[in-house]
Amino acid sequence: MDAECTNCPELCETRTSIAHGYGDVGAEFLFVGEHPSEGADRTGIPFTGDAEGERLQGVLGELGFSRSPPDADEPDLQNVFLTYLTRCRHPERPPTDEEIRTCEPYLNAEVRMINPEIIVPVGQRALEALAIDYTTRRPDSFDVDEEHATTIRGRGFELVPMVGLDRQTDDQTDEFVEHLVENVFSRDYRQTKGRRGR
């Protein structure tokens, strides 16, 4: 991954750091957000450094994916990888469609490298972007509020959408954890696609 990427001029001017993917490269679970939060922009590590990151890191701890406290800037993760559609943050606006397209090769490289079983799109925009590549449904047919904490069968993956962390309630967080424990962990979610042994 390019540690000094300059492909998006406006983002280069406003970012503190580039938040490339982070975690277990042999993971079965991949969480994908839209763009780095303020905290992730500071730490350079996805889903860390602020209240949004702490919420997700708390979820990962409950699921057995993290051995660190929720406020760790460099969490100790296992069987999970964290990334974004775009790697840089603009403090005043979400990424443009062009910026997401420009960053897409990084995401595609991570998905190919990790070859996850379960992809968790965090927020509406991540859900729509991943739906284009990994499901047969139209992206505009998805509503993250309705699909939150459900399992959607994709092409070679399953998607388990999550409402954006900036507006997620405690009840929605609990609902997500419960769905993974009761409906994903409780069955063999692994696809038959020539995975390497672990």
C-alpha positions in Angstrom: 0.0 0.0 0.0 1.2 3.5 -0.9 2.2 5.3 2.3 2.4 8.6 0.5 -0.5 8.4 -2.0 -1.2 11.7 -3.8 -4.0 10.5 -6.1 -6.7 12.8 -4.6 -5.3 16.4 -4.4 -8.0 17.7 -2.1 -7.6 14.9 0.4 -3.8 15.2 0.4 -4.2 18.7 1.6 -6.6 17.9 4.5 -5.5 14.5 5.8 -3.3 13.9 8.8 -2.4 10.4 7.7 -3.5 7.6 5.3 -5.6 4.9 7.0 -4.9 1.8 5.0 -6.3 -1.5 6.1 -5.3 -3.0 9.4 -5.6 -6.4 11.1 -5.3 -10.1 10.5 -4.4 -10.7 6.8 -5.7 -14.2 7.1 -9.1 -13.0 8.5 -12.5 -14.5 7.7 -14.2 -11.2 8.6 -13.7 -7.9 6.8 -15.2 -4.6 8.1 -15.4 -1.8 5.5 -16.4 1.8 6.3 -16.8 4.8 4.0 -13.8 6.9 5.1 -11.6 7.5 8.1 -13.1 9.2 11.1 -11.3 12.1 12.8 -9.7 9.5 15.2 -8.6 7.2 12.4 -7.1 10.1 10.5 -5.0 10.9 13.6 -3.9 7.3 14.4 -3.7 6.1 10.8 -5.5 2.9 11.8 -9.1 2.3 10.8 -11.9 2.5 13.4 -9.6 3.8 16.3 -9.0 7.1 18.1 -12.5 8.3 18.9 -16.0 7.3 20.2 -16.9 5.7 16.8 -13.8 3.6 16.9 -14.3 2.6 20.5 -17.8 1.4 19.7 -16.6 -0.9 16.9 -13.5 -2.0 19.0 -15.9 -2.9 21.8 -18.0 -5.0 19.3 -14.8 -6.7 18.2 -13.9 -7.5 21.8 -17.3 -9.0 22.5 -17.0 -11.2 19.4 -13.5 -12.4 20.3 -11.7 -10.6 17.5 -9.8 -8.1 19.7 -7.6 -8.7 22.7 -7.2 -5.0 23.4 -9.2 -2.4 25.3 -11.7 -0.5 23.0 -9.7 2.7 23.3 -6.4 1.2 22.0 -4.9 3.1 19.1 -3.2 -0.1 17.8 -5.6 -2.9 18.6 -4.5 -6.5 18.8 -6.8 -8.2 16.3 -7.4 -11.8 15.2 -9.6 -13.1 12.4 -10.7 -9.6 11.4 -9.4 -6.9 9.1 -10.5 -3.3 9.0 -10.5 -0.9 6.1 -12.3 1.9 4.2 -13.6 2.7 0.7 -11.3 5.7 0.9 -8.1 6.0 2.9 -8.0 9.8 3.6 -10.3 12.2 5.4 -11.7 15.5 4.4 -12.8 17.3 7.6 -15.7 19.1 6.0 -17.3 16.6 3.6 -17.7 12.9 2.7 -15.6 11.5 -0.2 -16.7 12.1 -3.7 -17.6 9.3 -6.0 -14.4 10.0 -8.0 -12.3 9.7 -4.8 -13.9 6.4 -3.9 -13.2 5.1 -7.5 -9.6 6.3 -7.2 -9.1 4.4 -4.0 -10.9 1.2 -5.2 -7.7 -0.6 -6.3 -6.5 -0.6 -2.7 -9.8 -2.1 -1.4 -9.8 -4.7 -4.2 -6.3 -5.7 -3.4 -7.2 -6.1 0.2 -10.3 -8.2 -0.6 -8.2 -10.5 -2.9 -5.4 -10.8 -0.4 -7.7 -11.6 2.6 -10.4 -13.6 0.7 -12.8 -13.1 3.6 -16.0 -15.2 4.3 -18.0 -12.3 5.8 -17.9 -8.7 4.8 -19.4 -6.1 7.1 -20.3 -2.9 5.3 -20.4 -0.1 7.9 -22.9 2.6 6.8 -25.1 3.1 3.7 -22.4 4.1 1.3 -20.2 1.1 2.0 -23.2 -1.2 1.7 -24.1 0.3 -1.7 -20.5 0.2 -3.0 -20.0 -3.5 -1.9 -23.4 -4.5 -3.3 -22.2 -3.6 -6.8 -19.4 -6.1 -6.7 -20.6 -8.8 -4.4 -24.4 -9.2 -4.8 -26.9 -9.6 -7.6 -29.2 -6.9 -6.2 -29.2 -3.3 -7.4 -27.2 -1.0 -5.0 -30.2 1.3 -4.6 -32.3 -1.6 -3.3 -30.4 -1.6 0.0 -31.2 0.4 3.1 -28.7 -0.1 5.8 -31.3 0.6 8.5 -33.5 -2.2 7.3 -30.5 -4.5 6.5 -28.6 -3.9 9.8 -27.7 -7.1 11.6 -29.0 -9.4 8.8 -27.1 -11.7 6.5 -27.2 -11.1 2.7 -25.8 -13.9 0.5 -23.4 -12.5 -2.0 -21.2 -13.9 -4.8 -18.6 -15.8 -2.8 -19.1 -13.7 0.3 -21.9 -13.0 2.8 -22.6 -9.4 3.7 -23.7 -8.5 7.3 -24.5 -4.7 7.1 -24.0 -2.4 10.1 -25.5 1.0 10.6 -22.9 3.8 10.6 -21.1 4.2 13.9 -21.7 7.9 14.1 -25.5 7.2 14.5 -25.6 3.7 15.9 -27.6 3.2 19.1 -26.6 0.9 21.9 -29.6 -1.4 21.0 -28.3 -1.6 17.4 -24.8 -2.5 18.6 -26.3 -5.3 20.8 -28.4 -6.4 17.9 -25.4 -6.7 15.6 -23.4 -8.7 18.1 -26.3 -11.0 18.8 -26.8 -11.6 15.1 -23.2 -12.6 14.5 -23.1 -14.9 17.6 -26.5 -16.6 17.0 -26.8 -16.6 13.2 -23.2 -16.6 11.8 -20.9 -18.2 14.4 -23.5 -20.9 15.1 -23.2 -22.4 11.6 -20.5 -23.1 9.0 -20.3 -19.8 7.2 -17.3 -20.8 5.2 -17.8 -20.9 1.4 -16.3 -23.6 -0.8 -13.8 -21.6 -2.8 -10.4 -23.2 -2.4 -9.4 -21.4 0.8 -5.9 -22.0 2.2 -5.8 -23.8 5.5 -5.2 -22.0 8.7 
